[in-house]
Amino acid sequence: MKGFDHTKSSSMTFPVMLLHLIAVSIIVPCLVAVGLSQKVHDWTPNA
């Protein structure tokens, strides 16, 4: 019973790590794009 619970919990950690990797791979480019767009907006003379 203990071994079964251990394999169950260990198998559940992989999807969680995968979700974290996917979230990071989506959020980081979004933050970088927002930062770059703000920098470009600051650099471009808008007058």
PyMOL Python script that loads the backbone (N, CA, C, O; Angstrom):
from pymol import cmd

cmd.read_pdbstr("""\
ATOM      1  N   MET A   1       0.842  -1.197   0.000  1.00  0.00           N
ATOM      2  CA  MET A   1       0.000   0.000   0.000  1.00  0.00           C
ATOM      3  C   MET A   1       0.882   1.255   0.000  1.00  0.00           C
ATOM      4  O   MET A   1       0.612   2.219  -0.715  1.00  0.00           O
ATOM      5  N   LYS A   2       1.918   1.220   0.800  1.00  0.00           N
ATOM      6  CA  LYS A   2       2.798   2.392   0.862  1.00  0.00           C
ATOM      7  C   LYS A   2       3.490   2.597  -0.488  1.00  0.00           C
ATOM      8  O   LYS A   2       3.615   3.724  -0.968  1.00  0.00           O
ATOM      9  N   GLY A   3       3.946   1.465  -1.106  1.00  0.00           N
ATOM     10  CA  GLY A   3       4.601   1.565  -2.405  1.00  0.00           C
ATOM     11  C   GLY A   3       3.649   2.105  -3.465  1.00  0.00           C
ATOM     12  O   GLY A   3       4.048   2.893  -4.322  1.00  0.00           O
ATOM     13  N   PHE A   4       2.400   1.683  -3.406  1.00  0.00           N
ATOM     14  CA  PHE A   4       1.428   2.152  -4.394  1.00  0.00           C
ATOM     15  C   PHE A   4       1.210   3.660  -4.251  1.00  0.00           C
ATOM     16  O   PHE A   4       1.158   4.382  -5.247  1.00  0.00           O
ATOM     17  N   ASP A   5       1.082   4.130  -3.009  1.00  0.00           N
ATOM     18  CA  ASP A   5       0.893   5.558  -2.795  1.00  0.00           C
ATOM     19  C   ASP A   5       2.123   6.330  -3.269  1.00  0.00           C
ATOM     20  O   ASP A   5       2.012   7.429  -3.811  1.00  0.00           O
ATOM     21  N   HIS A   6       3.305   5.731  -3.053  1.00  0.00           N
ATOM     22  CA  HIS A   6       4.538   6.430  -3.438  1.00  0.00           C
ATOM     23  C   HIS A   6       4.601   6.574  -4.963  1.00  0.00           C
ATOM     24  O   HIS A   6       4.923   7.651  -5.465  1.00  0.00           O
ATOM     25  N   THR A   7       4.302   5.514  -5.694  1.00  0.00           N
ATOM     26  CA  THR A   7       4.344   5.594  -7.160  1.00  0.00           C
ATOM     27  C   THR A   7       3.275   6.553  -7.658  1.00  0.00           C
ATOM     28  O   THR A   7       3.483   7.266  -8.640  1.00  0.00           O
ATOM     29  N   LYS A   8       2.134   6.572  -6.984  1.00  0.00           N
ATOM     30  CA  LYS A   8       1.058   7.473  -7.402  1.00  0.00           C
ATOM     31  C   LYS A   8       1.495   8.932  -7.225  1.00  0.00           C
ATOM     32  O   LYS A   8       1.293   9.756  -8.118  1.00  0.00           O
ATOM     33  N   SER A   9       2.092   9.246  -6.077  1.00  0.00           N
ATOM     34  CA  SER A   9       2.501  10.619  -5.825  1.00  0.00           C
ATOM     35  C   SER A   9       3.652  11.013  -6.745  1.00  0.00           C
ATOM     36  O   SER A   9       3.700  12.140  -7.236  1.00  0.00           O
ATOM     37  N   SER A  10       4.590  10.072  -6.982  1.00  0.00           N
ATOM     38  CA  SER A  10       5.736  10.399  -7.834  1.00  0.00           C
ATOM     39  C   SER A  10       5.278  10.607  -9.274  1.00  0.00           C
ATOM     40  O   SER A  10       5.844  11.432  -9.991  1.00  0.00           O
ATOM     41  N   SER A  11       4.261   9.869  -9.700  1.00  0.00           N
ATOM     42  CA  SER A  11       3.766  10.032 -11.067  1.00  0.00           C
ATOM     43  C   SER A  11       2.976  11.338 -11.189  1.00  0.00           C
ATOM     44  O   SER A  11       2.858  11.887 -12.284  1.00  0.00           O
ATOM     45  N   MET A  12       2.444  11.832 -10.088  1.00  0.00           N
ATOM     46  CA  MET A  12       1.684  13.067 -10.127  1.00  0.00           C
ATOM     47  C   MET A  12       2.598  14.295 -10.168  1.00  0.00           C
ATOM     48  O   MET A  12       2.157  15.379 -10.551  1.00  0.00           O
ATOM     49  N   THR A  13       3.871  14.135  -9.776  1.00  0.00           N
ATOM     50  CA  THR A  13       4.767  15.291  -9.754  1.00  0.00           C
ATOM     51  C   THR A  13       5.178  15.679 -11.172  1.00  0.00           C
ATOM     52  O   THR A  13       5.491  16.841 -11.432  1.00  0.00           O
ATOM     53  N   PHE A  14       5.180  14.707 -12.095  1.00  0.00           N
ATOM     54  CA  PHE A  14       5.613  15.019 -13.463  1.00  0.00           C
ATOM     55  C   PHE A  14       4.642  15.966 -14.165  1.00  0.00           C
ATOM     56  O   PHE A  14       5.098  16.960 -14.730  1.00  0.00           O
ATOM     57  N   PRO A  15       3.316  15.715 -14.163  1.00  0.00           N
ATOM     58  CA  PRO A  15       2.398  16.670 -14.795  1.00  0.00           C
ATOM     59  C   PRO A  15       2.463  18.053 -14.155  1.00  0.00           C
ATOM     60  O   PRO A  15       2.299  19.066 -14.835  1.00  0.00           O
ATOM     61  N   VAL A  16       2.703  18.091 -12.852  1.00  0.00           N
ATOM     62  CA  VAL A  16       2.795  19.394 -12.176  1.00  0.00           C
ATOM     63  C   VAL A  16       4.021  20.143 -12.678  1.00  0.00           C
ATOM     64  O   VAL A  16       3.952  21.339 -12.962  1.00  0.00           O
ATOM     65  N   MET A  17       5.150  19.435 -12.786  1.00  0.00           N
ATOM     66  CA  MET A  17       6.363  20.075 -13.308  1.00  0.00           C
ATOM     67  C   MET A  17       6.132  20.521 -14.751  1.00  0.00           C
ATOM     68  O   MET A  17       6.575  21.597 -15.153  1.00  0.00           O
ATOM     69  N   LEU A  18       5.432  19.681 -15.531  1.00  0.00           N
ATOM     70  CA  LEU A  18       5.162  20.022 -16.926  1.00  0.00           C
ATOM     71  C   LEU A  18       4.293  21.274 -17.002  1.00  0.00           C
ATOM     72  O   LEU A  18       4.526  22.145 -17.840  1.00  0.00           O
ATOM     73  N   LEU A  19       3.297  21.365 -16.132  1.00  0.00           N
ATOM     74  CA  LEU A  19       2.440  22.550 -16.124  1.00  0.00           C
ATOM     75  C   LEU A  19       3.245  23.786 -15.747  1.00  0.00           C
ATOM     76  O   LEU A  19       3.051  24.857 -16.322  1.00  0.00           O
ATOM     77  N   HIS A  20       4.152  23.639 -14.776  1.00  0.00           N
ATOM     78  CA  HIS A  20       4.991  24.774 -14.384  1.00  0.00           C
ATOM     79  C   HIS A  20       5.883  25.210 -15.537  1.00  0.00           C
ATOM     80  O   HIS A  20       6.049  26.404 -15.786  1.00  0.00           O
ATOM     81  N   LEU A  21       6.463  24.227 -16.245  1.00  0.00           N
ATOM     82  CA  LEU A  21       7.318  24.568 -17.391  1.00  0.00           C
ATOM     83  C   LEU A  21       6.513  25.275 -18.472  1.00  0.00           C
ATOM     84  O   LEU A  21       6.980  26.248 -19.065  1.00  0.00           O
ATOM     85  N   ILE A  22       5.299  24.786 -18.728  1.00  0.00           N
ATOM     86  CA  ILE A  22       4.461  25.420 -19.750  1.00  0.00           C
ATOM     87  C   ILE A  22       4.085  26.835 -19.318  1.00  0.00           C
ATOM     88  O   ILE A  22       4.114  27.762 -20.127  1.00  0.00           O
ATOM     89  N   ALA A  23       3.736  26.999 -18.059  1.00  0.00           N
ATOM     90  CA  ALA A  23       3.347  28.318 -17.569  1.00  0.00           C
ATOM     91  C   ALA A  23       4.522  29.288 -17.684  1.00  0.00           C
ATOM     92  O   ALA A  23       4.350  30.434 -18.100  1.00  0.00           O
ATOM     93  N   VAL A  24       5.723  28.820 -17.312  1.00  0.00           N
ATOM     94  CA  VAL A  24       6.911  29.680 -17.395  1.00  0.00           C
ATOM     95  C   VAL A  24       7.202  30.026 -18.849  1.00  0.00           C
ATOM     96  O   VAL A  24       7.523  31.171 -19.169  1.00  0.00           O
ATOM     97  N   SER A  25       7.087  29.024 -19.737  1.00  0.00           N
ATOM     98  CA  SER A  25       7.408  29.263 -21.152  1.00  0.00           C
ATOM     99  C   SER A  25       6.384  30.185 -21.799  1.00  0.00           C
ATOM    100  O   SER A  25       6.644  30.740 -22.866  1.00  0.00           O
ATOM    101  N   ILE A  26       5.222  30.358 -21.171  1.00  0.00           N
ATOM    102  CA  ILE A  26       4.211  31.272 -21.718  1.00  0.00           C
ATOM    103  C   ILE A  26       4.323  32.651 -21.058  1.00  0.00           C
ATOM    104  O   ILE A  26       4.214  33.678 -21.728  1.00  0.00           O
ATOM    105  N   ILE A  27       4.542  32.662 -19.736  1.00  0.00           N
ATOM    106  CA  ILE A  27       4.548  33.930 -19.005  1.00  0.00           C
ATOM    107  C   ILE A  27       5.817  34.728 -19.293  1.00  0.00           C
ATOM    108  O   ILE A  27       5.762  35.946 -19.459  1.00  0.00           O
ATOM    109  N   VAL A  28       6.967  34.038 -19.353  1.00  0.00           N
ATOM    110  CA  VAL A  28       8.233  34.749 -19.547  1.00  0.00           C
ATOM    111  C   VAL A  28       8.258  35.490 -20.890  1.00  0.00           C
ATOM    112  O   VAL A  28       8.587  36.676 -20.909  1.00  0.00           O
ATOM    113  N   PRO A  29       7.922  34.834 -22.020  1.00  0.00           N
ATOM    114  CA  PRO A  29       7.901  35.588 -23.287  1.00  0.00           C
ATOM    115  C   PRO A  29       6.901  36.747 -23.255  1.00  0.00           C
ATOM    116  O   PRO A  29       7.142  37.790 -23.864  1.00  0.00           O
ATOM    117  N   CYS A  30       5.789  36.572 -22.553  1.00  0.00           N
ATOM    118  CA  CYS A  30       4.816  37.664 -22.458  1.00  0.00           C
ATOM    119  C   CYS A  30       5.412  38.850 -21.707  1.00  0.00           C
ATOM    120  O   CYS A  30       5.261  39.997 -22.125  1.00  0.00           O
ATOM    121  N   LEU A  31       6.092  38.566 -20.593  1.00  0.00           N
ATOM    122  CA  LEU A  31       6.719  39.644 -19.825  1.00  0.00           C
ATOM    123  C   LEU A  31       7.812  40.309 -20.645  1.00  0.00           C
ATOM    124  O   LEU A  31       7.945  41.533 -20.632  1.00  0.00           O
ATOM    125  N   VAL A  32       8.597  39.507 -21.360  1.00  0.00           N
ATOM    126  CA  VAL A  32       9.671  40.079 -22.191  1.00  0.00           C
ATOM    127  C   VAL A  32       9.072  40.939 -23.299  1.00  0.00           C
ATOM    128  O   VAL A  32       9.583  42.021 -23.588  1.00  0.00           O
ATOM    129  N   ALA A  33       8.004  40.471 -23.914  1.00  0.00           N
ATOM    130  CA  ALA A  33       7.372  41.237 -24.990  1.00  0.00           C
ATOM    131  C   ALA A  33       6.805  42.551 -24.453  1.00  0.00           C
ATOM    132  O   ALA A  33       6.920  43.594 -25.096  1.00  0.00           O
ATOM    133  N   VAL A  34       6.197  42.490 -23.275  1.00  0.00           N
ATOM    134  CA  VAL A  34       5.650  43.720 -22.681  1.00  0.00           C
ATOM    135  C   VAL A  34       6.779  44.694 -22.364  1.00  0.00           C
ATOM    136  O   VAL A  34       6.669  45.892 -22.626  1.00  0.00           O
ATOM    137  N   GLY A  35       7.870  44.168 -21.795  1.00  0.00           N
ATOM    138  CA  GLY A  35       9.009  45.036 -21.464  1.00  0.00           C
ATOM    139  C   GLY A  35       9.616  45.644 -22.716  1.00  0.00           C
ATOM    140  O   GLY A  35       9.941  46.831 -22.734  1.00  0.00           O
ATOM    141  N   LEU A  36       9.773  44.843 -23.763  1.00  0.00           N
ATOM    142  CA  LEU A  36      10.359  45.356 -25.006  1.00  0.00           C
ATOM    143  C   LEU A  36       9.440  46.383 -25.641  1.00  0.00           C
ATOM    144  O   LEU A  36       9.911  47.403 -26.144  1.00  0.00           O
ATOM    145  N   SER A  37       8.143  46.133 -25.629  1.00  0.00           N
ATOM    146  CA  SER A  37       7.206  47.077 -26.245  1.00  0.00           C
ATOM    147  C   SER A  37       7.228  48.404 -25.480  1.00  0.00           C
ATOM    148  O   SER A  37       7.132  49.471 -26.085  1.00  0.00           O
ATOM    149  N   GLN A  38       7.355  48.335 -24.145  1.00  0.00           N
ATOM    150  CA  GLN A  38       7.420  49.568 -23.359  1.00  0.00           C
ATOM    151  C   GLN A  38       8.715  50.310 -23.654  1.00  0.00           C
ATOM    152  O   GLN A  38       8.722  51.537 -23.753  1.00  0.00           O
ATOM    153  N   LYS A  39       9.820  49.564 -23.795  1.00  0.00           N
ATOM    154  CA  LYS A  39      11.099  50.215 -24.103  1.00  0.00           C
ATOM    155  C   LYS A  39      11.042  50.875 -25.476  1.00  0.00           C
ATOM    156  O   LYS A  39      11.498  52.005 -25.649  1.00  0.00           O
ATOM    157  N   VAL A  40      10.481  50.164 -26.449  1.00  0.00           N
ATOM    158  CA  VAL A  40      10.363  50.733 -27.792  1.00  0.00           C
ATOM    159  C   VAL A  40       9.466  51.966 -27.756  1.00  0.00           C
ATOM    160  O   VAL A  40       9.739  52.958 -28.432  1.00  0.00           O
ATOM    161  N   HIS A  41       8.402  51.903 -26.971  1.00  0.00           N
ATOM    162  CA  HIS A  41       7.491  53.041 -26.873  1.00  0.00           C
ATOM    163  C   HIS A  41       8.207  54.229 -26.230  1.00  0.00           C
ATOM    164  O   HIS A  41       7.953  55.377 -26.596  1.00  0.00           O
ATOM    165  N   ASP A  42       9.110  53.957 -25.267  1.00  0.00           N
ATOM    166  CA  ASP A  42       9.857  55.037 -24.623  1.00  0.00           C
ATOM    167  C   ASP A  42      10.913  55.594 -25.579  1.00  0.00           C
ATOM    168  O   ASP A  42      11.197  56.792 -25.571  1.00  0.00           O
ATOM    169  N   TRP A  43      11.494  54.711 -26.406  1.00  0.00           N
ATOM    170  CA  TRP A  43      12.573  55.161 -27.298  1.00  0.00           C
ATOM    171  C   TRP A  43      12.034  55.934 -28.502  1.00  0.00           C
ATOM    172  O   TRP A  43      12.680  56.872 -28.969  1.00  0.00           O
ATOM    173  N   THR A  44      10.863  55.556 -29.008  1.00  0.00           N
ATOM    174  CA  THR A  44      10.345  56.214 -30.213  1.00  0.00           C
ATOM    175  C   THR A  44       9.835  57.607 -29.867  1.00  0.00           C
ATOM    176  O   THR A  44       8.982  57.758 -28.993  1.00  0.00           O
ATOM    177  N   PRO A  45      10.354  58.626 -30.549  1.00  0.00           N
ATOM    178  CA  PRO A  45       9.845  59.994 -30.313  1.00  0.00           C
ATOM    179  C   PRO A  45       8.415  60.100 -30.802  1.00  0.00           C
ATOM    180  O   PRO A  45       8.137  59.882 -31.981  1.00  0.00           O
ATOM    181  N   ASN A  46       7.512  60.435 -29.900  1.00  0.00           N
ATOM    182  CA  ASN A  46       6.086  60.451 -30.228  1.00  0.00           C
ATOM    183  C   ASN A  46       5.573  61.887 -30.287  1.00  0.00           C
ATOM    184  O   ASN A  46       4.415  62.157 -29.969  1.00  0.00           O
ATOM    185  N   ALA A  47       6.459  62.817 -30.704  1.00  0.00           N
ATOM    186  CA  ALA A  47       6.066  64.224 -30.739  1.00  0.00           C
ATOM    187  C   ALA A  47       6.198  64.735 -32.175  1.00  0.00           C
ATOM    188  O   ALA A  47       5.918  65.903 -32.443  1.00  0.00           O
TER     189      ALA A  47
END
""", "prot")
cmd.dss("prot")
cmd.show_as("cartoon", "prot")
cmd.util.cbc("prot")
cmd.orient("prot")
